Amino acid sequence: MVLCWLRYGMGLCGAALFYVLFPGWLGGYVLVLTLLLPLFSLALSLPTALLLQGEVLLPPEGGRRGAPCPVRVHLKAPWGLPLSRVAFQLEYQNLFSGQKGRESHSFPLASGEEWVESAFTSRSFGVVQCRLRYFRGYDLLGLFPIFSRKGGEGTVLCRPAKAEGLGMRGQDAGGEGDEGKSPTGGEVRPYKPGDSLRSIHWKNSARLQTLLVRSEGGGRAGAVVAFDLRGTPEGLQNKLDRAFGLLTELLGQEIACLAMVRQGGGEVNRFPVENQEDLQKLFWTLGEKKPAPAPQEAESPFEVPEGLSFWLGDEEEGEVQP
């Protein structure tokens, strides 16, 4: 904009000099036209700039932390009247970690419509809110910025990085007693001496490195994955990576799961995870708000239902605990 005003100032000086050299009607006409030219430019561009529309389009499948997530911004001016240029600023905020970022764009808008390709990289898991912090058009001469109405916004899930999950060994959280049921409805329990070999699910037992036995009622095998939202920021991200990897691998082996998540305040929430849609919903729910701070004293693993269970502790405490 400074350069545009400098050019206009030079043109105005030239018109004034022309008026001095040719003081007749022609010189006066050129000087008056030069003085009124910014107002003509503003009047012509004002309706288009005020009705300029901006839309933020995000990939429905989301992104992954540490990897670029594409963002498309669609800007459209009604009637297709040209503007000298359009400027906008994209603001990103991770609702889980609080990480923020901004980037600015500026380009000419001659055809009345423009698609802008961009991307952001989140260092943390979470739901990322993307919005047009401002967007404005400039008149034909580029002298006046015209702020448009509030721009669009959208949210996208930045999933954890998929860490190795099935290298962890499942543990029987229950002692001797009843068989128990899968938290998702299918009857299942770890192998006990005397069980028939025909009841063993060999494929999943080999994957999980522990023997799984299905009851006569059939149904899908089930597992419990328990973790809490505490620890250092880096440790918490690694824990979520491991939880995401473990749940993904369990679902890939047709093992329905129950995720038990302890919040910073101590409350335990249960999330049934039977398919990829449930998995997406679980991490979307976790990533929508910043976790509450955990108590100062150390917390022990909380009670989980009987059956195949995984407790994901802090890294310094071991990956999986019974």
N, C-alpha and C positions, 0 to 999 in steps of 0.2 A: 504494500500500500504506500510506503514511503517513496518508492521509486515512481509510482503512478503520480503522486502529488508533485514530485520533482519534475516529471515530464510536463505536467499541466502548468506548473509555474513557469517553465521555460517557454511554453506556448503562449502563456499570458503576457510574459515580458516581450515576446516577439510581436504580439498584437498591439501592445502599448507603443512599441517603437514604430510600428507601421502607422499608427494613428498620429504620432508626432511628425513622421516624415510626410504623411498624406493626411492632413487635417480635414479633408472634405468628408462627404457623406460615406464614401467607401471605407475610410479608416475608422469612422465611428461605428459603422455597421459591423466590421470585423471585430472590434473591441467588445461591443455589446454581445455579439454572438459568442465570443470566447468566455465572457463572464457568465452567460446563461447556460452554457453547454453542460456544466455539472448538474444543474437542476433538471435539464432535459434527460440526462442520463439516469438520474435518480428516479424521476417520475416514470420512465419507461421500464426500469428494472424492479421497482418496488413491489408491484403485485406478485410478480413471479417469485422473488426472493422470500416474501412473507409466506407464500403457500408452498415453499419447497418442502418436500417430504423425505424423511430418512428412515430406513428400515434395516435392522440388524438381523442377519440370517446366520444361524449356527448349525453345525452338523447334528442331526438327531441322535447319532450313535455316540456323541460326546468325544472326549479326547482322553489322553493319558498324561499323568504328571511327568514332567521332564521332556515331553515331546511336543512339537508345535501343533496347535489346534487351529484349523482354518476358520476365518471369519469373513463373511461377505457383507458389504454395506451397499445398499441400493438407494441411490439418490435420484429423485425424479422431480422435475420442475413442470408445473402445468403449462399447457399451451406451447411448450417447447421454445419459449422465448429465451434467447441466450443471455448468460451472465458472463462477466469477464472471468470469474473463477469462483469456486466453492471451497470453503475450508471447514473442517470438522475435527473434533478430537474424540477418540475412543478411550473410554475408561474401563479398566478391568478391576474387579475386586473378588478375591477368593473368600467366600463366606465362612469357610472352615478355619483357614490360617490367618485371615486378615490381610494377606498380601495384595498390594495394589500396583497398578501400572497404567500408564497413559501413552498414547501415541497420536501424533497430529498428521493430518494429510491436507494437501492443498493442490488443486488442479483446475484447469478451465472446464467449463460446462457449456459447450456450444450446441449440443444436440438436444438438451433438455432431459437427458437420462444418462446415468453413469453407474457402472458396477465397479466397486473397489475391492480388490482382494487383499486380505491382511491375515495375520496370524498372531497368536500369543502363546507363550510357554509358561505354564505354571509349575513352580518348583514343589508345590504341595498338592496333595489330594484335596478335593472339595468341589462344591458347586460354585462356579465362576459366573458372576453377573457382568455382562457386557452392555454398556449403554453409550449413546452419543451424548457426551457431556455438553457439547454445544455444536451447532453447525450453522453456518451463515453463508450468504451469498454476497457478492460484490457487484455494484452497478457496472454498466458497460465500460466505463472509463477506469474502473477499479479504484475509485476515490472513497466510496462510502461502504462500510460493512453493514449489512442488513441482517440482523439476527432473526432466524426463523423460529417457529414454534418448537416445543420440546421434542427432541428426537426419540427414536425408538430404542428399545432395549430387549435383552433376552438373557436366558440363563442356560448353562450347559454343565454337565457333570464331567469333571476331570478325574477319571478313575485312577486308583492306585496302579503302580507298576506291578505287573504280574510276577510275583516271586515264586520260587519253587515251593510247592505245597505238599506233595505226597511223599517227600522224603521224610516227613515227620511221622512219628509212630503214634498210632491211636492208643488210647488208654481206656480201660474199663473203670468208669467212675464209680460204679456200684460194687458192693461186696457180694458175699453169698446171699442169695435170697431169690425173690421172684425174677422172672425173665425180664420184665419191663417191656415197654413199647417204644417204638420209634416216636420222636416228638412230632413227626408229621403223619403218624397214623399206621405205617407199616411195622409189623412186629419183627424185632431183631434183637440179638444179643451176641456178645462175644462167645467163642467156643468154650465149652467146659468138658472135662474128661467124661467120657461115656456117651457123648452126643454122636449121632449117626453121621458118617462121612458124607452121606447123600444130602444132608441138609446144609453142607458148607457151600458158600458162594465162593468158588475157587478164584474166579477172575478178580473180583474186588478184594478178596483176602490177600492175593499176591500184590495187588497195587498198594494196599494199605499196610502191608507187612504185619497183619494180625488177622486171626481167623474170625470170619463172620458166619453166624449161623442164622438161617431164617426159620421162623416158626411155621407150623403147618398152615397157618392162615395166609401165608404168602405175603404179597405186597412188596413195595420197594424197600430196600435197606435204608436206614436212616443214621445220621450222625449229628453230634452236637459240636459246634465250634464256638468257643467262649473266649472273649478278650475284653479288655477295658480300655477306655480312652484316657490313659495317663502316661506319663513319661516325658522325656525331652522331645522337642519338636522332631528331631531326626529319628529318634527311637520310635516315636508314635507313627511316623510315616512308614518306617520299615515294618512295624507290626501290622499296619493296614495292608501293606503290600503282601505280606505273608497270608493274612486272612483272605484277601481277594484271590490269591493263587490257590489256596487250599479249597475254598468254596467252589472255584471254577473247575478244579480237577475232580472234586467229588460229584458235581453235577454232570460232568462229562462221563462219569462212570455210572450214571443213573442212580446216584445215592442222594436222596432228599436230605436236607439239613435243617437244623434249627440254629440260628445265630443268636447267642446271648451276649449282650453288650452292656457293660457297666459304665455308667456315666460318671463324671467327676464328683457328683454329689452322692454317689453310692447306690442310686437306683439301678436296677437291672431291667433292661428291655429285651423282649423276645421277638424275633423276626423269623417266621417260617420261610425257607428258601428252597423251593422245589423246581425252579426253572430260571432261565437267564433274566426274565422279566422281574422276578422276585429279587434276584441279585442286584439288578440295576436300582430297584426301588429301595433296597436296604442301604446301599451306599449313597444314594441321593438323599435319603433321610438323615444319614450321619453327616453328610457334607453341607447341609443347609445352614448350620449355625456353628459358631465357635464352641469347642468343648469347654465345659466348666472346669476350673482348676481342681486338681485332685488334692485330697488331704495330705498333710505333711507326713503323717505316719504311713509306713508301708502297709499295703493291703494284701491279704492272702487270696488265693483263688476262691471264687464263690462256688456254691453247690450247683451241680448240673444234674439232669436226669440220668438214670441208669442207661447203660448202653455204650456204644462207641462214642468217645468224646475227645475233643482236642482243646487244650487250654494254651492260649498264646500269651506267654508272659513277656516281660521286657527282655531285650536281648541279653542284658547283663545277667539275667536270672535264668537263662536257658530258653530255647525256642518253644518246647512243648512240655507242659507239666501235667501230671495226673491230678 
